[in-house]
Amino acid sequence: MRALTALLLACFAASTVAAERAPDVVLRGELTGKDNHTYREVPFEVPAGTKRITIDVSYTGREQRTTIDLGLLGPGGFAEQDGFRGWSGGSKHRFTVSATDATASFLPGEIWPGRWRLLLGIPNIRPTSTASFTADVWFSNDDEGFGPEHGLSAPLKTTAGWYRGDLHMHTAHSDGGCLNASGTAKVPCPLFLTVVSAAKRGLDFIAISEHNTMSQVSEMRELQPYFDTMLMIPAREITTFEGHANLFGVSRPLDFRLGSPSVPDWNALTADVAKAHGLISINHPRRPNDETCMGCGFTPSKPVNMHGFQAIEAINGRDPERPETGIPFWEKQLNAGVRITGIGGGDSHDGSDGARDEFAGVIGVPTTVVRADALSMDGILDGIRAGHVFVDTEGTKDRMLEVTATAAGAGANAGAEAHMGDALRVAKGRQVHVAVTTAAVTGMRAIATLDGKRLSSTPIAADNTASLDWKSDGKSHWLRIDIRDATGKLILLGNPIYLNQPSP
């Protein structure tokens, strides 16, 4: 199984790390011993329309104990509103500021056009020493998300692999609550407790998805360097009166007032997401939408182009097949020809392994497992877009699911392969061989579903494999493999392989 996994990952690892773009401005300067105990303002012009400034500073002379501290001043300097934007001393070399978030030590706020200044403090340079500094400056606008140059962190791993995470949770930045330290009252639950709980579960990534806000991102920037084995993905739960949807990878504010003149329908909202290069997933689509859970169910008042969404939360919380499960809604979209990825989300609201109510899950249950080129925000989101995903309904650390469909026989396309999320063309009358490779599901069965109807049930063999053959009728289909235990409980939910379907 390990050999097959390694081979599959090698096949899908097109690149490991998204390249950061070239800086918009490069600032350079020289220092001498005369600059000791002085401050220097290095000006640069910020163009209109800029929504984020990111700066990376390097300098020479460290071996001679030269030290440069860093700060940032807006157009007004210290005296004006939003003039002083932060001071990190020498603790950081790269920082970012925007209206919604900033690196720890710096202040979020409006990015005004005009002359800004990189503030350098020189606490030490020897009388006979010289040094040079370089500052790379990036300006970002509303059409950009969290690019590599101003992301929360560099990729935590640059190798392709299956990465396990939770894409849905809440903290004090929205409606997450837990008992206070004395245990006497419920209070807004600190984000730190949620991150600690997720790290203890051994997750590779989490998305902290607060309702309609991004206030959590500055705190995530502070925590990410410490939690260096778990990627934090910025997200928000777009919460409307006609449904909820998680938005991943977008930094700027996004108008969530569905039904207002500015956002008349879901199509307008998803178009704005596409402009910002985000990924949007419908949450718990079959939950109630009434006074018990206002807006929770997906109940659009106007026709929706489902191609505007990239994923659906097929499983929300601990019970994958309760009456409100999102699986039937997901399958309806698949049957309509929409290639859309099924994911899971714990929807934790209390920062621990507890659960807020009968609907909510706990952190990491379920776990969404993504095959990605790197443990990075771009890597995880691209893996979801591609459908290279399965959902571990119990949030284990070791259960695995690999599915490979191969066009059998001779002639055109013979030997072509597809994995979960991929497409495969197979002529009428040709056989499709489906190979299933698993881990930690001894005694369970592989369930094949074709277009929403059960096709077969095959026991997992002692070598953790199963297989089936299907004769193509030349028509468009989707085929999904799930794993169920001896009682019929859903353990692993796979994503489809698309047979003879046109390109999306």
N, C-alpha and C positions, 0 to 999 in steps of 0.2 A: 504493500500500500504506500509506503514511504517513497519508493522509487517512482510509482505512478504519479504521486503528488508532486514530486520534484520535477518530473517531465512536464506535467501540465502547467506548473507555475512558470517554467522556463519558456513555454510556448506563448504565454500570455504577458510576459514582462517586456513590453515594448520599450519602456523607459522607466527609470527608477525615481527621478526627481524632476519636478517641473523647474525649468530654468527661470531665474528672476530676470526681469527685463533690465536693460541698461538704465542707469540713473539719468534723470532729466537735467540735473545740474551737478557739476563737480567743483567743489571749493578747495583751494589749496593755499598754504601759507608756510612761512618759516618763523622759527623762534630762536632766540639767542639767550645768553645769560641775563641780558638786560630785561627780559620778560618775566623774570622770577617775581612771584607775588603780585602779578598784575592780572587784569581781565582784558579780554579782547572780544570785540563784537565783529563777527564775520557776516556781512549782509548778503541777502539773496532775495530775488523778486519772486513772489508767489502769484501765479496768474489767476485771473478770475475763473470761477468754476471749480477750483481745487477743493476737494472734500477731505483730503488726508495728506499729511506731510510725514515722510519717513526719512530719517537721516542715519547714516552709518559713518562713524569717524575712526580713522586709524592714524597712528603717528609713530615716528621713529624716536630713538633715544632712550627707550625703556631700560636698556642695559646700563645706562648711566644715571638711572633713577629719575629721568624726566617724567613728569606726571601732568596730564591735562584733564581737568574736570569739565563736565558738559552741562549746558543749560540751553534754554530756548526762549526767545522774546518775540512776541507778536509785533504788529506794526506800531502799537502805542508804547512799546517799552514797558518799564515797570509801572508807570503812572496811569496808564489807561486800562479800561476794561479788557480782559483777555490778553493783556500785554505780557505778563509773566506767565509762561506756560510750563515751567518746571526746571528742576535742577537735580541731576543724578550724581553729581560728583564724578568720581572715576569708576563707579560701579558698573556702568553699561557703556557699550560702544554703539549699539543700534537702538533707536527708539522711534515711536510713531505717535502721532496725535491726530484726532479727528473730532467731529462733533459728538460721536457716540462713545468713544473709548480712547484710551491712551496707555502707553507703557507705564508701569509703576514708576513713580518719581515725577511723572508729567501729568498735565491736566487736560481732560477733554474740553472741547469748546469750539465755537465757530471758527472756521478757517477763513480769515479775511484776506482778500487780495492786497498786495502791496509789499512793502519792504519788511521782511522778517530778518532776525539775526540769530545765528548760532552763537551762543555765549560760551567762551572758553575761559576757564580759570586755570592759572599756572601756579600751583602750590610749590612746585620744585623744578628748577632747571639749574644746573651748576653754572658758575660764572663763565667757564670756558666752553660750555657745551652748545651745540646747535641741534635743532630738531625740525622736522617738517611734518605737517599734518595734511590729511586729505579727508574731505567729507563728501560722500555720495548722497545726493538728495533726490527723492522721488516725489512727484506730485500725482495724486490719484483723484479720479472723478467718480461720478455716480455710476458709471458703466463698469466699474471694477469691483470685485469682491475682495477677499483677503488674498492678495497675490503673495507669492513666495517672499518678495522683498519686504512685505510688512505683515506677514502672517504671525500667528501666535508663537510659532517656533519653527525651526528647521525640521525636516522629517526625522522622526525618532528612529526609524529603521529605513534603510534604502534598499532592502531586499524584498522581492515578491513573496507573498505568503497569504495564508488565511488569517485574518485578524478579527477578533471577537470584541463586540461592543454593544452599548445601549444608546439608542438614538433619541430617547425621549425622557426627560426628567425636569423637575422644577425645584426651585430654592426660594429663599427670602426675596429674590428679585421679582418673583411673581406671587404665587399662592402656595409655596411650599412652607409647611409648618411643622414644628416638633416641640417637645417639652423643653423648657429652659433648664439651666444647669442644676437647679435645686429640685426639678421635677414637679413644680407646683403649678405651672401654667403653660399653655401652648403659645408659642411665639413664632415669628417668622424664622425659618430654619436657615442658619448660615450656609452659604455655598460651600465653605470649606468642609463641612461634615459630609455633604453629598460626595465631594471629590474623594475624601478619605474612604468612604464606604465603597465607592467604585473601585478604587485602587486595591482595597483588601480583597475584592472579588477576583482580582487578577485580570481585569478587562484591559484590552489594548487601546480602546478609544471610547470616549463618551461625547455626546452632544447635549449641552445644557440649553434647553429649549424653553425659555421663559415666554409668557404670554405677551406678545406684541411689543416687546422691549429688548434692547441690547445692553442694558445697564450692567449686565453681568460680565461683559467682555473685559473690562479693565481689570476686574478681579481675576479672571481667567489668565490674563497676561502675567499677573503677579505669581500665580500658582504653577503655571506650566513648567518653568525651569526646575522647580522642585520635584514635581511629579514627572520625572523624565522617562518613565516607561509607559505612560498612558497619555495618548493624544487627546487634547481637548478641542472639539470642533464647535465654533460659534454657531448658534442656531436660535430660532425663536418659533414659538407656536403662534402662527397667524390665527387669531381667535375672532371669528365673526358670528353673526346671528344665523348664518347658513352653513356652518361647518368650521372645522379646525384643520389646519395644515401646517406641518413643520417645514420651515425654510432654513436651509443649510448654506453656509459659505458666503453670506452677503453681509457687508458691514454697515451699509447706510440705512437710515430709516426707510420704511416702506409703508405706504398708506394702506391700512387694514380696514378702512370704513366701508365695507362692502354694502352696496346699495346707495351710496352717496353719489353726488354728481361727479366727484373725482374718481371713484371706483365703482362704476355702475354694475359690474358683474364679475364672476370669477375669471372670465376671459381677460378682462382688463388687468386683473391682479397678476395672473400668470404671465401676461406679456411684460409687466414690469419686472417680474422675477427673471425672465429670460434676458431682458436688457442688462440686468445686473449679474448675469452668469451664475445664478443660483440653482439649487436643486430643491424642488418642492414636492412634498409627499402628503397625501390626504391622510389625516389621523382618524382612528376609530370611526369609520364612515357609517356604521350601523348602530351607533349608540343612540339613546333617546335624544330628541331635540325638543324638550319641553321644560317646564319649570324645575324638573329634577336635574336637568343637565342642559341648560339653555345653550343652543348652538353646537352641542357636541356632535350630533349626527350630521352627515353631509346631505343637506336638503336645499340645493340651489333653486332659486326662484326663476332663473332664466336658463336656457340651454347652455351647456358647458362643453367646450372642446377638451376632451380628456387627454388629448395629446400634449396639452400644456403642463401636465403633471408627469413627473418621472418615477414616482413610487406611490405605493399605497401601504398603509400600516395594516397589513392583513391580520396581525396578532397584536393586541394591546393588552398588557397585563398578564396575569398568571394562567388564566384558563383559555387555551387556544380555540376551543370550540363551544364556548357558551353561546347562548342565542344571539348575542350582539357581535359575534366574531365578524371580522372584516373579510374573511375568505370568500364568501359568496359574492360580495361586491367586487372584489378583485377579479374573480373568475368571470363575472359578467363583462368587465372591461376587456379581458383577454378574448372572450368570445366575440366581442365587437371589433376585434382586430387591433386593439391598442396594446402595444408592447410596453408593459409597465411592470416595474419590479415590486415584488412583495417583500416587505420588511417587517420587523417587529419593534416594539418599544415598551419599556417597563412602565413609563408614566408615573414614576415615583414622585411623591409629594412630601416625603418626610425625612429625607436625608439619611435613611438607614435601611435595614432589612425588613422594616415593618411595612404596612400598607395602609393607606388613608381610608379606603372604603372597599366595597365588594368589586369595584371595577379596576382600581389601580393595582399595578404590579409593584414589585420591589426592584431595586437597582440590579440590572443584569438579567432579569427574568421577564420576558424572554431575552435571549442574546441574538443579535443579528451578526452573522459571520460573513465577512466580505473577503473575496479574493482580490487583492490590490497589488499594484506594482511597488508600493512603498507604504510604510506607516506614516502617512501624511494626509492633510486634509484633502488635497487634490486626489491622492491615490484612493482614499476611501470613497469619496463622492463619485469618482469616475467608475470605480467598481460597482457601485450601486446603479449608476446610469446604465452600465453594461449588463445588469442582471446577474452578475457573478456573486450570488448571494444565496445563503440558506438561513433559516431561522431555527435556533435551538430553543424549543419551547420551555425547557426546564433550566436553561442557563448553565449548562455544565461547562467544564473546561476542556473536555476531550472528545466529545462526539463530533464526527465528521461525516460529510456527504460529498462524494464526487460522482458526477453523472456524465457519461460520454456516449453520444449517439454517433454511429458510423454507418455511412452508406455502403451496404454490402454489394457483392457481385463485381461485374466487370463493366467497362464502358465509361462514359462521361460521368465525372464526379465520384467514381468508385473510390472508396477509401477516405472520402472527405469526413471530417469529424466536427462535432459541435458539442459545446458544454453548456451548462446552465446559462441562460441569457442569450445564447447564440442562435443563429439560423442555419438550417440545413436543407438543401434542395435534393429531393429524392424522386425519381421518375416513377410513374404508375407501374405497379407490379414488382418494384425493387424492394428488397428487404432492408429494414433499419435495425441494426443491432445496438441495443442499449446496455451498456456496462455500468454497474453501480458498485462503487467502492466506499466502504464505511469504516468507522472506528467506534468502539464502545457501545455497540447496539446489538450485542449477542442475544440470540433468541427472538429477534424482532423480524419484521417483514417489510419489504420494499413494495410500496403501493404505487402503481402507475395510473395516472389520470390523464385522459385524452379529452380535451375540450370540455372539461368539467365532469366527465363521467368516468367511473372506475373502469380501467382496462384490464388490470391483472393484479395479483397479490403473490409475491414471491418471497420465500424465506431467505433470510441472510445466512449464507453458508459459514462454515467454521473459519474460512479464510477471509471473512468480512466482505464478501462480494455477493452480488446477485446479478442476473441478466435476464433480458427478454428480447424477443424479436417481433417486429411489427411490419406488416406488408403495406407499403405505401399505395394509396389510391390516387396519388398525384394532386390531391387537393390540399388546401391550407388547413393546418392544425397546430395546436400546441400540446406538448407532452411534458408532464411534470412527474417527478418521483418524490414521494414522501416516505418517511419511516414511521411505522406504528408499532407499539409494543403488543404483547400477547393479549392484552385486554382491549386492543383497538385504539388506545390513546395515541394522539398525534405527538410524536417525539421530535421529528425534524421535518420542517416544511421546506421543500425545494422550490426553485424557480424554474420556469418552463424552458424547454428547447423548442424553437419555432420551426415548424416543418412546412416548407413550400410557401412561406409567407413573403409578400413583397417587402422591400426595404422600407423601414419607417420613414 
